[in-house]
Amino acid sequence: MKVLDGSVGFLLARTARSMKRALEAHLSTHNITASQYIVLAHLSERDGIPLSRLGNRLYFDGPTITGIVDRMERDGLVQRKRTTHDRRVINIFLTPKGKHLFRQIQIVAERVNKRAMEAFTMKQEEKFLEALDKIWRRMNGGSSS
């Protein structure tokens, strides 16, 4: 495994899987997935955005975001509404049940994140998050500065 020990992609993927597993273990009592959590989190800040824009902002392809929102709508967490000016655009809104659930599980997600970062000082955490963002921007056509 020595070859992979220096692979940024492998180490990031392994870490992401581990973080997702930890989050989903805590969210399972609320019958929600990590993907559904990030949809709730985004809508809590920008409710009523078009489905396609939601997918783009969360880096989900069309079928994936549609499936997630389908399940969330079935569970009464979100509601689809067409805009009056363009019937093709479907906006996604949190329901009162979705808002309530987000308030409950936000604490759970913060605990998982805090656990992951507890070995870092505040300054190290800042630098680490900057480094992750720098890698992401570099790999998505942005500059490395």
Secondary structure, 3 states (H helix, E strand, C coil): CHHHHCCHHHHHHHHHHHHHHHHHHHHHHHCCCHHHHHHHHHHHHCCCEEHHHHHHHHCCCHHHHHHHHHHHHHCCCEEEEECCCCCCCEEEEECHHHHHHHHHHHHHHHHHHHHHHCCCCHHHHHHHHHHHHHHHHHHCCCCCC
